[in-house]
């Protein structure tokens, strides 16, 4: 017996003027299924969700739901009444349990005992206590308090979190989500990931967060070339099967090109030679031509950049402090940037991440301390708010405004048009009006403007918001080869893991905490700190009233490794392998009878490498004895 769908979509189609977004899309969702739609920006993901939820008309198709099914939709730009309180907006659902909870929440803040008793009975009648418990958890996790405030007094990020809280509190049968992680900090995202993974709701979402796709979804729908491809698995499975599909498509195109060449000769033959030939063969020729001309390869972004040279002095932060209205966000931040340094900045919303970036780029002055920027530094600052493009400007004009080409290594260069193609703007789009682009496409164009200026110090403030996973992969490959300094503020954990080598954490006791490693290693450090703190609390309770236990001897290797030691231990194996290769190469050079003038230099270098290798091996042995 097959799986019964609680939601079905049949032959959905949408066109904007001459541009076809999709047609003939058919799929269904079974109870409890967690599905994501992935596609390039501008191919119709949000339009598809809007069409399904009725906020935008589709040209064709049919949507059907099980009788009595309750659904909710989190839009990218949620609608709200500015004069409504947060409480009223949260509990605006017509569900009886939600209305009972709203009445109870209002009565709890008053002095009318009769109203409170009636509200209490209403909660019992509609089994709304589970809703109240869920509301408290959701609001606390999303840092939403003081529910009497009106919606028009809130920031865009707060309104977005309230919209998310509302659909989670309702806990509908089917939940439609458009970029649910936008405007959430990293702790909120990790909580939401666990919450949705454990939920019994049926979910259809759009998200660019690849860890989210990996840990929440059991089905991926890929919208590509107006066609929907279904993958029964998480993100890793999707990547594997998508590669297989691309290989099969390439093989099909190669075969089609062979047939096309033969048919083309037939089509070019004189009309008399085709007299009486089947009309279907001519129609088939045009089908083969379409298959043979299909563009399947994705552009290689392995560009060896050649940015402006960085001098000895890059950027120096000297006891920098900043805050607003008497509240200090951070203080005593001292750091001297080195060439090639890659730092990720994390912290809860409002902890001062964007403010710190503005201080570094000298867009503002610190309360105390100073920021010194070297003369050779050329900033490239991507703002999370994006760019304001002039009315009537076209895509190619926005890039030419910055430069007509970008220099590469060895005197090579890439033109603005070529770079546009690398960033998924085909030639057919170059003279398109920017006003016709999707939000994600405009963000991608702003990012391209920043890179075209050829900076040697890149600052990216939430660059992944509204970008699709294909653009993110291209951007990551581009930045992996970037030879300058890089600072990233992002809630995209996958992006941070690939690109940064050091984490700064804001929002903890007015200090900027520093962790070596990427984002996942930083989370391990936090877990390690919490475990050690809990062990210490347990030990303190055990020892309460008794004399203090003797401290362990200095070389007690039974003590577990600290986070920094774990990180050092992880790096040592690679370091030893690298030193071993260098040692072998130097030894071969010595035996190859080089120029006598080189012998002494080679001998000294070999001695240094051998000494470094011995020290690394000894340290590795020491740490391995204490590793769990």
C-alpha positions as CSV (number, residue, x, y, z in Angstrom):
1,X,0.0,0.0,0.0
2,X,1.5,3.4,-1.1
3,X,2.1,6.4,1.1
4,X,-0.9,8.7,1.5
5,X,-0.2,12.3,0.8
6,X,-1.6,15.0,3.1
7,X,-0.6,17.6,0.5
8,X,-0.6,17.3,-3.3
9,X,0.4,19.7,-6.1
10,X,-0.4,18.9,-9.7
11,X,0.9,20.5,-12.9
12,X,1.8,23.9,-11.3
13,X,3.0,26.6,-13.8
14,X,4.1,30.2,-13.6
15,X,5.3,32.7,-16.2
16,X,6.3,36.3,-15.9
17,X,5.7,37.8,-19.4
18,X,7.9,35.8,-21.8
19,X,9.9,34.3,-18.9
20,X,8.8,30.8,-17.9
21,X,9.7,30.0,-14.3
22,X,8.2,26.5,-14.1
23,X,5.5,24.3,-15.6
24,X,4.1,20.8,-15.0
25,X,5.4,20.6,-11.4
26,X,3.8,17.7,-9.6
27,X,4.7,16.5,-6.1
28,X,3.2,15.5,-2.8
29,X,4.0,15.4,0.9
30,X,3.2,12.6,3.3
31,X,2.5,13.0,7.0
32,X,5.6,14.0,9.0
33,X,7.7,14.4,5.9
34,X,10.3,17.2,6.0
35,X,11.1,18.5,2.5
36,X,13.2,21.4,1.1
37,X,13.2,23.1,-2.3
38,X,16.6,24.1,-3.6
39,X,17.3,26.1,-6.7
40,X,19.3,29.0,-8.0
41,X,18.1,32.5,-7.1
42,X,15.5,33.8,-9.6
43,X,14.3,30.4,-10.7
44,X,11.0,30.6,-8.7
45,X,11.4,29.0,-5.3
46,X,9.6,31.8,-3.4
47,X,7.1,32.2,-6.2
48,X,6.3,28.5,-5.9
49,X,5.7,28.7,-2.1
50,X,3.6,31.9,-2.6
51,X,1.5,30.1,-5.2
52,X,1.0,27.1,-3.0
53,X,-0.1,29.2,-0.1
54,X,-2.3,31.5,-2.2
55,X,-0.4,34.8,-1.7
56,X,0.4,34.9,-5.4
57,X,-1.6,33.4,-8.3
58,X,-0.3,30.5,-10.3
59,X,-1.0,30.3,-14.0
60,X,-2.0,26.7,-13.9
61,X,-2.2,23.7,-11.6
62,X,-4.2,22.4,-8.6
63,X,-3.4,22.2,-4.9
64,X,-5.2,19.7,-2.6
65,X,-5.0,19.1,1.2
66,X,-6.5,16.5,3.4
67,X,-9.8,17.5,4.9
68,X,-9.4,19.4,8.2
69,X,-5.6,20.0,7.6
70,X,-4.3,23.2,9.3
71,X,-1.3,24.9,7.7
72,X,0.8,28.0,8.3
73,X,3.3,30.0,6.2
74,X,6.4,31.9,7.2
75,X,7.1,34.4,4.5
76,X,10.4,36.2,3.8
77,X,8.6,39.5,4.5
78,X,5.8,38.7,6.9
79,X,2.7,40.9,6.9
80,X,1.7,42.7,10.1
81,X,-0.4,45.4,11.6
82,X,1.9,48.1,12.9
83,X,-0.5,49.2,15.7
84,X,-1.0,45.6,17.0
85,X,0.8,44.4,20.1
86,X,3.2,41.5,19.9
87,X,0.8,39.5,22.1
88,X,-2.1,40.1,19.8
89,X,-0.1,39.4,16.7
90,X,1.3,36.1,18.1
91,X,-2.2,34.8,19.0
92,X,-4.1,36.0,16.0
93,X,-4.8,32.5,14.8
94,X,-8.5,31.4,14.7
95,X,-7.5,28.1,16.3
96,X,-9.6,27.6,19.5
97,X,-6.6,26.6,21.6
98,X,-4.6,29.6,20.5
99,X,-7.5,32.0,21.3
100,X,-7.9,30.4,24.7
101,X,-4.2,30.9,25.4
102,X,-4.5,34.6,24.2
103,X,-7.4,35.2,26.6
104,X,-5.5,33.5,29.5
105,X,-2.3,35.5,28.8
106,X,-4.3,38.8,28.9
107,X,-6.3,37.8,32.1
108,X,-3.1,36.7,33.9
109,X,-1.8,40.2,33.7
110,X,-5.0,41.7,35.3
111,X,-6.8,41.8,38.7
112,X,-10.2,40.4,37.6
113,X,-10.4,37.0,39.3
114,X,-13.6,36.0,37.5
115,X,-12.0,36.7,34.1
116,X,-8.9,34.7,35.2
117,X,-11.1,31.8,36.3
118,X,-13.0,31.8,33.0
119,X,-9.8,31.9,31.0
120,X,-8.4,29.0,33.1
121,X,-11.5,27.0,32.3
122,X,-11.2,27.9,28.6
123,X,-7.6,26.5,28.7
124,X,-8.9,23.3,30.1
125,X,-11.8,23.1,27.6
126,X,-9.5,23.5,24.5
127,X,-6.5,21.5,25.9
128,X,-4.4,24.7,25.5
129,X,-1.9,24.0,28.2
130,X,0.5,22.4,25.7
131,X,0.2,25.5,23.6
132,X,1.2,27.7,26.5
133,X,4.2,25.5,27.4
134,X,5.3,25.6,23.8
135,X,4.8,29.4,23.6
136,X,7.0,29.9,26.6
137,X,9.8,27.8,25.2
138,X,9.6,29.3,21.7
139,X,9.5,33.0,23.0
140,X,12.4,32.4,25.4
141,X,14.5,30.7,22.7
142,X,13.9,33.5,20.2
143,X,14.6,36.1,22.8
144,X,11.1,37.7,22.6
145,X,10.0,39.5,25.7
146,X,7.8,42.5,26.7
147,X,4.9,41.4,24.5
148,X,3.0,44.6,25.1
149,X,5.2,46.5,22.6
150,X,3.5,47.4,19.2
151,X,4.8,45.8,16.0
152,X,5.8,49.2,14.4
153,X,8.4,49.8,17.2
154,X,10.3,46.6,16.3
155,X,13.3,46.0,14.1
156,X,12.9,43.9,10.9
157,X,14.8,41.1,12.6
158,X,12.4,41.1,15.7
159,X,9.3,41.1,13.5
160,X,10.7,38.2,11.5
161,X,11.4,36.2,14.8
162,X,7.8,37.0,16.0
163,X,6.4,35.7,12.7
164,X,8.5,32.5,13.2
165,X,7.3,32.2,16.8
166,X,3.7,32.5,15.7
167,X,3.8,29.6,13.3
168,X,5.8,27.4,15.7
169,X,3.3,28.1,18.6
170,X,0.4,27.1,16.3
171,X,2.2,23.9,15.4
172,X,0.1,23.3,12.3
173,X,-0.2,20.0,10.4
174,X,1.8,21.5,7.5
175,X,4.4,24.2,7.9
176,X,5.7,26.2,4.9
177,X,8.9,28.1,5.6
178,X,10.8,30.6,3.4
179,X,14.3,31.0,4.7
180,X,13.5,30.3,8.4
181,X,17.1,31.0,9.6
182,X,17.3,34.6,8.3
183,X,17.7,37.1,11.2
184,X,18.4,34.4,13.8
185,X,21.7,34.2,15.7
186,X,23.6,30.9,15.8
187,X,22.2,29.7,19.1
188,X,18.7,30.3,17.8
189,X,19.4,28.4,14.5
190,X,20.8,25.4,16.4
191,X,17.7,25.3,18.7
192,X,15.3,25.7,15.7
193,X,17.1,22.9,13.9
194,X,16.6,20.5,16.8
195,X,13.0,21.6,17.3
196,X,12.0,21.0,13.7
197,X,13.9,17.7,13.4
198,X,12.0,16.4,16.5
199,X,8.6,17.8,15.4
200,X,5.8,15.7,14.0
201,X,4.8,18.5,11.6
202,X,4.9,18.0,7.8
203,X,7.4,20.7,6.5
204,X,8.1,22.2,3.1
205,X,10.9,24.8,3.3
206,X,13.3,27.0,1.3
207,X,16.7,27.4,3.1
208,X,20.3,28.0,2.1
209,X,21.6,26.6,5.4
210,X,23.3,23.4,4.5
211,X,23.6,22.0,8.0
212,X,19.9,22.7,8.4
213,X,19.2,20.7,5.2
214,X,21.5,17.9,6.4
215,X,19.9,17.6,9.9
216,X,16.2,18.4,9.4
217,X,15.2,17.3,5.9
218,X,14.5,13.8,4.6
219,X,13.6,14.9,1.1
220,X,15.1,17.4,-1.3
221,X,13.2,18.8,-4.3
222,X,15.6,20.5,-6.9
223,X,14.0,23.0,-9.2
224,X,16.3,23.2,-12.3
225,X,15.6,24.2,-15.9
226,X,11.8,24.5,-15.1
227,X,11.8,20.8,-13.9
228,X,11.5,19.4,-10.4
229,X,13.8,16.5,-9.4
230,X,13.1,14.5,-6.2
231,X,15.8,13.1,-3.9
232,X,14.7,10.9,-1.0
233,X,17.4,11.7,1.5
234,X,19.2,14.6,3.2
235,X,21.6,17.2,1.8
236,X,24.6,14.8,1.5
237,X,22.5,12.2,-0.3
238,X,21.2,15.0,-2.6
239,X,24.7,16.1,-3.5
240,X,25.8,12.5,-4.3
241,X,22.7,11.8,-6.5
242,X,22.7,15.2,-8.1
243,X,26.3,14.6,-9.3
244,X,25.1,11.3,-10.8
245,X,22.2,13.0,-12.5
246,X,24.6,15.6,-14.0
247,X,26.9,12.9,-15.3
248,X,24.0,11.1,-16.9
249,X,22.8,14.4,-18.5
250,X,26.3,15.0,-19.9
251,X,26.3,11.5,-21.4
252,X,22.9,12.1,-22.9
253,X,24.0,15.4,-24.3
254,X,27.2,13.9,-25.9
255,X,25.0,11.2,-27.5
256,X,22.5,13.9,-28.7
257,X,25.4,15.9,-30.3
258,X,26.4,12.9,-32.3
259,X,22.9,12.4,-33.6
260,X,22.5,16.2,-34.1
261,X,25.5,16.3,-36.4
262,X,24.1,13.6,-38.7
263,X,20.6,15.1,-38.7
264,X,22.0,18.6,-39.4
265,X,23.6,17.3,-42.6
266,X,20.2,15.9,-43.6
267,X,18.4,19.1,-42.7
268,X,20.9,21.1,-44.8
269,X,20.5,18.9,-47.8
270,X,18.5,20.3,-50.7
271,X,14.8,20.5,-50.3
272,X,14.3,17.9,-53.1
273,X,16.3,15.4,-51.1
274,X,13.8,15.7,-48.2
275,X,10.7,15.5,-50.4
276,X,8.4,13.0,-48.9
277,X,10.5,12.7,-45.7
278,X,8.6,12.3,-42.5
279,X,7.5,15.6,-40.9
280,X,8.1,13.9,-37.5
281,X,11.8,13.6,-38.3
282,X,12.0,17.4,-38.8
283,X,10.2,17.9,-35.5
284,X,12.5,15.4,-33.8
285,X,15.6,17.3,-35.2
286,X,14.6,20.4,-33.2
287,X,14.2,18.3,-30.0
288,X,17.7,16.8,-30.6
289,X,19.1,20.3,-31.2
290,X,17.7,21.5,-27.9
291,X,19.3,18.5,-26.0
292,X,22.6,18.9,-27.9
293,X,22.8,22.7,-27.1
294,X,21.9,22.3,-23.4
295,X,24.4,24.0,-21.1
296,X,25.2,21.7,-18.2
297,X,28.8,22.5,-17.0
298,X,29.0,24.8,-14.0
299,X,31.7,27.5,-14.1
300,X,35.0,26.9,-12.5
301,X,35.7,29.6,-9.9
302,X,39.4,28.7,-9.3
303,X,40.7,32.2,-9.9
304,X,44.2,33.1,-8.8
305,X,43.6,36.6,-7.6
306,X,46.1,39.4,-7.5
307,X,44.8,42.1,-5.1
308,X,46.7,45.2,-4.0
309,X,49.8,44.4,-2.0
310,X,49.5,44.5,1.7
311,X,52.3,46.3,3.6
312,X,53.9,45.4,6.9
313,X,51.3,47.3,8.9
314,X,47.7,46.1,8.2
315,X,45.2,47.0,10.9
316,X,46.0,47.5,14.6
317,X,43.3,47.6,17.3
318,X,44.5,49.2,20.6
319,X,42.2,48.7,23.6
320,X,39.1,49.4,21.6
321,X,35.8,49.9,23.4
322,X,32.4,50.8,22.1
323,X,28.7,50.9,23.2
324,X,25.5,53.0,23.2
325,X,23.5,54.9,25.7
326,X,25.9,54.1,28.5
327,X,25.9,50.4,27.8
328,X,29.3,49.0,26.8
329,X,29.2,46.3,24.1
330,X,32.8,45.4,24.2
331,X,36.1,46.8,25.6
332,X,39.8,46.3,25.7
333,X,40.0,44.7,22.3
334,X,43.6,44.6,21.1
335,X,44.7,42.9,18.0
336,X,47.3,43.3,15.2
337,X,46.2,41.7,11.9
338,X,48.6,39.6,10.0
339,X,48.7,38.8,6.3
340,X,46.1,36.1,5.3
341,X,44.3,36.2,8.6
342,X,40.7,34.8,8.5
343,X,38.4,35.7,11.4
344,X,34.8,34.8,12.0
345,X,32.7,37.0,14.3
346,X,29.8,35.5,16.2
347,X,27.5,36.7,18.9
348,X,23.8,37.2,19.6
349,X,21.8,39.9,17.9
350,X,22.6,43.3,19.2
351,X,26.0,42.2,20.6
352,X,27.9,44.7,18.3
353,X,29.1,42.6,15.4
354,X,28.3,45.1,12.7
355,X,29.4,48.0,14.9
356,X,32.8,46.4,15.3
357,X,33.1,46.0,11.5
358,X,32.3,49.8,11.1
359,X,35.1,50.6,13.6
360,X,37.6,48.5,11.7
361,X,36.8,50.2,8.4
362,X,36.8,53.6,10.2
363,X,33.1,54.1,9.5
364,X,32.8,55.2,13.1
365,X,35.0,56.1,16.1
366,X,35.3,53.9,19.2
367,X,34.4,55.2,22.7
368,X,37.9,54.4,23.8
369,X,41.1,53.2,22.2
370,X,42.1,53.6,18.6
371,X,42.1,51.8,15.3
372,X,45.1,52.2,13.0
373,X,44.8,51.2,9.4
374,X,47.9,50.7,7.2
375,X,48.3,52.8,4.1
376,X,48.2,49.8,1.7
377,X,44.9,48.4,3.0
378,X,42.1,48.4,0.4
379,X,38.8,47.5,2.1
380,X,36.0,45.5,0.4
381,X,33.0,45.9,2.8
382,X,29.8,43.9,2.0
383,X,27.0,45.3,4.1
384,X,24.1,43.0,5.1
385,X,21.6,45.7,4.0
386,X,22.9,45.3,0.4
387,X,23.4,48.0,-2.1
388,X,21.1,50.8,-3.4
389,X,21.1,50.6,-7.1
390,X,20.0,53.7,-9.1
391,X,16.6,53.5,-10.8
392,X,16.9,52.2,-14.4
393,X,20.4,50.8,-14.0
394,X,21.3,47.6,-15.8
395,X,23.4,44.7,-14.4
396,X,26.5,45.2,-16.5
397,X,26.4,49.0,-15.7
398,X,26.5,48.3,-12.0
399,X,29.8,46.3,-12.4
400,X,31.4,48.7,-15.0
401,X,30.7,51.4,-12.4
402,X,33.4,49.7,-10.3
403,X,35.8,48.4,-12.9
404,X,35.9,46.8,-16.4
405,X,38.2,44.0,-15.4
406,X,39.8,42.3,-12.4
407,X,43.5,41.5,-12.3
408,X,44.7,38.0,-11.8
409,X,48.1,36.4,-11.2
410,X,50.8,36.5,-13.8
411,X,49.4,39.6,-15.6
412,X,46.1,37.9,-16.6
413,X,42.7,39.5,-16.1
414,X,39.0,38.7,-16.1
415,X,36.5,41.0,-17.6
416,X,33.4,42.2,-15.8
417,X,31.2,40.2,-18.2
418,X,33.2,37.1,-17.6
419,X,33.0,37.5,-13.8
420,X,29.2,38.1,-14.1
421,X,29.0,34.7,-15.8
422,X,31.1,33.1,-13.1
423,X,28.6,34.4,-10.5
424,X,25.6,32.9,-12.4
425,X,24.6,35.9,-14.4
426,X,24.5,34.6,-18.0
427,X,25.2,36.9,-21.0
428,X,21.5,37.0,-21.7
429,X,21.0,38.8,-18.4
430,X,23.8,41.4,-18.6
431,X,21.6,44.2,-20.0
432,X,18.6,43.3,-17.8
433,X,17.2,46.0,-15.5
434,X,18.3,45.5,-11.8
435,X,14.8,46.3,-10.7
436,X,13.6,43.0,-12.3
437,X,16.0,40.9,-10.2
438,X,15.0,38.8,-7.1
439,X,16.3,39.9,-3.7
440,X,18.9,37.1,-3.8
441,X,20.1,38.2,-7.2
442,X,20.5,41.8,-6.1
443,X,22.5,40.7,-3.1
444,X,24.7,38.6,-5.4
445,X,25.3,41.6,-7.7
446,X,26.3,43.8,-4.7
447,X,28.8,41.1,-3.6
448,X,30.2,41.1,-7.1
449,X,30.7,44.9,-6.9
450,X,32.6,44.5,-3.7
451,X,34.9,41.9,-5.2
452,X,35.5,43.9,-8.5
453,X,37.1,46.7,-6.5
454,X,40.0,44.2,-6.0
455,X,40.3,44.7,-2.2
456,X,43.1,43.1,-0.1
457,X,41.0,43.2,3.1
458,X,37.5,41.7,2.7
459,X,34.8,42.3,5.3
460,X,31.6,40.3,4.7
461,X,28.6,41.1,7.0
462,X,26.0,38.3,6.6
463,X,26.9,37.6,3.0
464,X,24.9,34.4,2.9
465,X,21.4,35.9,3.6
466,X,19.1,35.4,0.5
467,X,21.8,33.6,-1.5
468,X,21.1,30.1,-2.9
469,X,23.3,27.2,-2.1
470,X,24.9,27.2,-5.6
471,X,26.0,30.8,-5.2
472,X,27.3,30.0,-1.8
473,X,29.4,27.2,-3.2
474,X,30.8,29.5,-5.9
475,X,31.5,32.3,-3.3
476,X,33.3,29.8,-1.0
477,X,35.6,28.5,-3.8
478,X,36.3,32.1,-4.7
479,X,37.2,33.1,-1.1
480,X,39.3,30.0,-0.5
481,X,41.7,31.3,-3.1
482,X,41.5,34.9,-1.7
483,X,45.1,35.8,-0.6
484,X,44.2,38.9,1.5
485,X,42.7,39.2,5.0
486,X,39.1,38.2,5.6
487,X,36.5,38.9,8.3
488,X,33.2,37.2,8.2
489,X,30.0,37.8,10.2
490,X,27.6,35.0,9.3
491,X,25.0,32.7,10.8
492,X,25.8,30.1,8.1
493,X,27.8,27.5,10.1
494,X,28.9,25.6,7.0
495,X,30.2,28.8,5.4
496,X,32.1,29.7,8.5
497,X,33.6,26.2,8.9
498,X,35.0,26.3,5.4
499,X,36.5,29.8,5.5
500,X,37.6,31.0,8.9
501,X,40.5,29.9,11.1
502,X,39.7,31.9,14.2
503,X,36.5,32.9,16.0
504,X,35.8,36.1,17.9
505,X,32.8,35.9,20.2
506,X,30.9,39.1,21.3
507,X,28.3,39.5,23.9
508,X,30.0,37.8,26.9
509,X,30.9,40.1,29.9
510,X,31.8,43.1,27.6
511,X,34.8,41.2,26.2
512,X,35.7,39.8,22.8
513,X,36.6,36.2,23.5
514,X,39.0,34.5,21.1
515,X,39.0,30.8,20.0
516,X,41.4,29.2,17.6
517,X,39.7,27.1,14.8
518,X,36.5,27.3,12.9
519,X,32.9,27.5,14.1
520,X,32.4,23.8,14.8
521,X,35.6,23.8,16.9
522,X,34.4,26.8,18.8
523,X,31.1,24.9,19.6
524,X,33.3,22.0,20.9
525,X,35.2,24.5,23.1
526,X,31.9,25.8,24.6
527,X,30.7,22.2,25.2
528,X,34.1,21.4,26.8
529,X,33.9,24.5,29.0
530,X,30.3,23.6,30.1
531,X,31.3,20.1,30.9
532,X,34.3,21.2,33.0
533,X,32.2,23.8,34.8
534,X,29.5,21.1,35.6
535,X,32.2,18.7,36.8
536,X,33.6,21.5,39.0
537,X,30.1,22.2,40.5
538,X,29.6,18.5,41.1
539,X,33.0,18.3,42.8
540,X,32.2,21.3,44.9
541,X,29.0,19.8,46.1
542,X,30.7,16.5,46.9
543,X,33.4,18.2,48.8
544,X,31.1,20.7,50.6
545,X,31.9,20.7,54.3
546,X,35.1,18.6,53.9
547,X,38.6,19.7,53.4
548,X,39.7,20.6,49.9
549,X,41.1,17.8,47.9
550,X,44.8,18.0,47.1
551,X,45.5,19.6,43.7
552,X,46.8,17.2,41.1
553,X,50.6,17.1,40.4
554,X,51.8,19.3,37.6
555,X,52.4,16.4,35.2
556,X,49.3,14.5,35.9
557,X,48.5,13.2,32.4
558,X,45.2,11.6,33.5
559,X,43.8,15.2,33.3
560,X,41.8,15.6,30.1
561,X,43.0,17.9,27.4
562,X,41.8,21.4,27.3
563,X,40.2,22.7,24.1
564,X,43.4,24.5,23.0
565,X,45.3,21.3,23.5
566,X,42.7,19.3,21.6
567,X,43.0,21.7,18.7
568,X,46.8,21.6,18.9
569,X,46.7,17.7,18.9
570,X,44.4,17.7,15.8
571,X,46.9,20.0,13.9
572,X,50.0,18.1,14.9
573,X,49.5,15.0,12.6
574,X,49.2,17.3,9.5
575,X,52.3,19.3,10.7
576,X,54.3,16.1,11.2
577,X,53.4,14.8,7.8
578,X,54.4,18.1,6.2
579,X,57.7,18.1,8.0
580,X,58.4,14.5,7.0
581,X,57.8,15.3,3.3
582,X,60.1,18.3,3.6
583,X,62.8,16.2,5.3
584,X,62.6,13.6,2.5
585,X,62.9,16.3,-0.2
586,X,65.9,17.9,1.4
587,X,67.6,14.5,1.9
588,X,67.1,13.7,-1.8
589,X,68.6,17.1,-2.8
590,X,71.7,16.4,-0.6
591,X,72.2,13.0,-2.3
592,X,71.8,14.5,-5.7
593,X,75.3,16.1,-5.5
594,X,74.1,19.7,-5.8
595,X,76.4,22.7,-6.2
596,X,78.9,22.8,-3.3
597,X,77.8,26.3,-2.6
598,X,74.3,24.9,-1.8
599,X,75.5,22.1,0.5
600,X,75.9,24.1,3.6
601,X,72.5,25.9,3.2
602,X,70.8,22.5,2.5
603,X,72.4,21.0,5.6
604,X,71.3,23.8,7.9
605,X,67.7,23.7,6.5
606,X,67.7,19.9,7.0
607,X,68.9,20.3,10.6
608,X,66.1,22.8,11.3
609,X,63.4,20.6,9.8
610,X,64.7,17.5,11.7
611,X,64.7,19.4,15.0
612,X,61.1,20.7,14.4
613,X,59.9,17.2,13.5
614,X,61.4,15.7,16.7
615,X,59.7,18.4,18.8
616,X,56.4,17.9,17.1
617,X,56.6,14.1,17.6
618,X,57.5,14.5,21.3
619,X,54.6,16.9,21.8
620,X,52.2,14.5,19.9
621,X,53.2,11.6,22.2
622,X,52.7,13.8,25.3
623,X,49.2,14.8,24.3
624,X,48.2,11.4,23.0
625,X,48.8,9.9,26.4
626,X,46.2,12.3,27.8
627,X,43.7,12.2,25.0
628,X,40.5,10.4,25.5
